[in-house]
Structures are given as C-alpha cells and as structure tokens.
Amino acid sequence: MNDITIQRMRLTIVLLLLSFNTYALPIVSSDFDGLSLGTKIAGPVGPEVETSLVNSAGQAIGDLASSVSCPPGAVVCLPGDNALGTIYTYVHEVIPGIDLLNDGPFPNPDEVIPFDNISDFSLGFSASGFNGVAGYSFTEAATAQVNFDIEISDTGILRWVTDSSNWGSNEKITFFWQTTQAPVGPGGSYGIANAQDSGFGAGPLPMAIEVAEPNVLGSLVASLFIVFAFRVRDKQHIHSKALAS
C-alpha cells in the first residue's frame, strides 16, 4: 500500500469511530402514584438509603432517600430467595434545597444551600437489567409545575429531563425505575443539576449483568482493513498486467 491509500484508510476509520456517538433513546413516563409495590429490601443501612446531594464545594443542595421494593404481594423481600427475572423497583425521593438526617455511613454536610431551576435528575451508572419502565410522581411534579422527559443513553444511564426551570427548593419529587437486578449495596451515584451547579449522593446499585459481548466496533475496523487491502491488491494486480502488456 502507498502512503495515500493508508491515509485514506485512516480517515475512513476515524469517520467510522466518530459515527459511534453517545445517543439517548426516549422512555415513556409512568406515574408513580398508581404503582403497586411489595416489601422493601432491608439493605446494609436498612430499608431506605438516606443521603445528601452534595456539590463539588461540599455543600448540600438537596436530600435523597432511596429504596428498592419487590413485586406486589411479597411479605418479605429477600433477593436470594426470588426467582430469576423478578422485577425490582428502585424509588428515589428528592427534595432540593434541604438536607434531612442521613444514615450513619453518610455524614451531613455542614452547609445547606437553596437549589432552584433544576434541569434534571440522573443515574451516575448503567441501569443494569432495566426493563424499560420508569417514571415519577405526576402529582408531585404538577405541584412543582414541571414535567419530565425520560431518556436512556447507549451506555445505559437513565436521565429525567425537565421541560421548564420551575422545580426548586423544598419541592419533593419521587422518581422510580425497574430492573431485574437486585441491589448490591448503596454504591450507586444519583444527582440533580441546573445550569450553574450539580450535586450527587449515594443510593442502591443494581447487580451487574456479566455478558460476553462481541467487539462489534473492532470487527468493523478489521473488516475495513481487509476490504481496503483487497482493493489495493486488485488495483496493483491490474496495474501490473497493464505494464506487462
């Protein structure tokens, strides 16, 4: 191959890589107010994980209380006794601008500040085992005069995006999502943000699904190399025959 051919191959591969951008798919919102839930899982810190939403300056900008429930009818929620495919509902109560008492492992910051004009609530990890069902309390959102569009990225991160800047301090909104994966502890990160700042707190993290996925991108790149190599070989062969004749 000559230098021009190699440069063309590199450019094609770069363009291919750029085409694999992160994107978001919309999720139809469900109303938490009409949801039936079973017993909550009693994790390492109890049936609820109560933490602060903390910004980079160490200030609390909100309160977060999370729980995970089994399906309706479950008197005791023990993931180890449940059948494969059991649906777990992760619930998160968010109150911006205040900070209630936290569970022992999570100290309350010394300073709490108002937090308004919120743009989104999001997971800081992949929603492993997500079954496509997510939503929020329509009643609480209506009180705050806001609605949410829900989206999931190609890396599995869920995000509730507001349609206005009305949500702010002291207005509680409950969010939820469902998965086939039980929690492995309060190792997940959840956050709220506005145009100026953001804050994050700990919450239940779903057990990861270990799936051996093929390296699609690597295969495509390798295929491109093979295709270009054959094209260059054929052109060189034709050029050699022309010179010989």
N, C-alpha and C positions, 0 to 999 in steps of 0.2 A: 504494500500500500504506500502511496505517496503522502506527503505532508498535507496536501489539500483534502484528500479523502479522509484522513484521520481527523482533521479539524471539523469536517462536516459530520463525521460520526459523533464527535464530542458534543457539537452543537445540538444534534438531534437528541442525544441522551439527556442533555441539560433541559431542553424543552419538555421532554417526557417527564423528568423529575418535577419540573415546575407545575405540570398539569395535575400532580397529586397534592393539591392544596387541601387544608382543613376546610370542611364544609359542615353545615348544620342542617339537619332534617327536622321538620316541624312535627310536634306531638299534639294530638287532640287533647285538650284540657278536660279533666274530670273534676266534679265537685266533691270536695272532701266532706261537706256537710251531710251528704247522703250515703257515706261509706260505712259499711258494717265491718267491725274489726273484732278479732279474738283477743285472747290474753296477751299482754306484753311480755317479751323476753326479759328475764332478770339477768342483766349482764354483770360485769365486774363492779360497776358502781350503782347497780340497782336497775329498776325498770325504765328509768329515764336518765339520759346523759345531760346534765345541766352545766353549760359553759358560757363564757363570754365571747362576743365577737370583738376581736382586738385589731387595731390598725398597726401600722409599722412604727408608730411612736409609742406604742404600749398603752394606748388609751382604749377603754371600752366604748364601742359605738353601738352596742346592742346586746341583747340577751338571746341565747339559743338553748332550747330544750328539745331533745330528740328521743325517740323511742322506736322500737320495732315490734310489730304485732304479728301473731299467727292468724290464719283464716278464722272467720266466724265459727263459733262452736267449740273452739279449743279452750278447755278449762285450765290446762297447764301448757305452757309453751316451751317445750324442750326440743330444739332443732335436731339433736341426736336421735330422737325417737320419731321424727317426722319422715314421711315418705319422700323419695326423690321427686322434685318438681313442686314441692309445697311453695305456695306464694307467700312471701313476707312483705309487709307494708312498712316502709320507713316514713316516719312522721316527724316534721320539724316545725316547732313554734318559734317564730322570730318576732322580737319586739325591739325595734330600733330606739336608740337614744336612752335606754335604761339598762341596768345590769342587776339582775336578781342574784340571790345567793347560789354559788356554784357547788358542785360536788367536790369532795375533798381533794382529789388529784389536780383540780384546776383552780388555782387561786384567782380571786377577783382583782382586776387592776385597780390601782389607787384612784385613777381619774376616769370619770364617765362624762362623755360629751354628747350633745344633741347630734342626730344624724338624719338628714332630710333629703328630699329629691332623689330617692333611691331608684336606681335603674335596673337592678337585677339581683336575684338570689341564685346561687350556683353551687354545684359539687366541685370539689377540687381533685376528683379521682374518677376513674371509669366506673360507670354503673354496671358492674358485673352481673350478668343474668337478668338484666332489665327486660320486662315483659311487654313494654310499650304503654303501660298505664301510669299516668302521672297527673297531678293536678294541684289544687289549692282550695282553700275555703272561699267560695264565691261570696258568702255573706260578709266575711271579714274584709275581703277585697273591695266590696261595694261600699262598706263603711269608710274605707280609706280612699274611695273614689279612684280605683285603679283596676286594671285587668292585666293578665299576663299571657304572653305567648311562650310556649314551651318548646325548646329545641334540644337536639342531641347532636354532638359533634361526631366526626368519624372516629374519634378516639374514645367515644362512649361517655363523654361528660355532659350531664344534664344542666340546663340553664333556663330559669324562668325570667323572661324579659318584660319589663313594664311597658305599658303603652302611654304613660304620662310621667310627670315628675311629682305626683301627688303623695306618694307613700313616704311617711316620715316618722319622727319620734313618737313613741307611746302608742303606735298603731300595730297591734298584733295581727300577723297573718300566718296561717298554718299551711305548710306545703307537704306533699307526700309523693312517693313513687314506689313502685312494686318490683320485686325481683324474686327469682328462685333461690337466691343465695342468702343464707343466714349470716348475721353479723359475726365478726371475729374479734370485736372489741371496739373501743372508741378511738380508733386510729384514723378515721376519715376527716377530711377538712371541708368545711362549709363556709360560704362567705356571702356578704352583701356589698354592694358598691354603688357609688354615684360618680358624677363626673370629676370630683376632686379627690376622693379617698375610697378606701375599701378596708374591710376587716374580716377576719376569719376565726373560726372556732372549731373545736373537736366534736366529732359525732360518730355514730356507728359506721363501720366499714364493712361492706359485704365480702364474703369469701370469694377469692378469685377463682375463675374457671381456667384450668390449665388445658389449653387446646393447642396441639401442634399444627400451626397454620403454615401453608406453603409460602415461600417468599415470592409473591407474585411480581413485585417490582424487580427483584433480582432476576427472575426468569425473563421478564420482558427486556431488560437491558441486555442480558446474554443473547436473547433472540435477535436483537438489533445488531449486535456484533456479528452474529453468524450470517444474517441477511446481507449486511454490507460486505462481509468478507467474500461471500459467493458472488455478489455483483461485481466486485473489483476483480476477482479471479476470472469471471467470464469476460469482462472487458479486456483484461490483459491477454486472454487467450485469443479473442477476436483480433486484437491489435497485432499479436504475433503472427497470426495467419495472414493478415494483410501485408505485413512486411515481407513474409516469406514468399508471397505470390508476386 
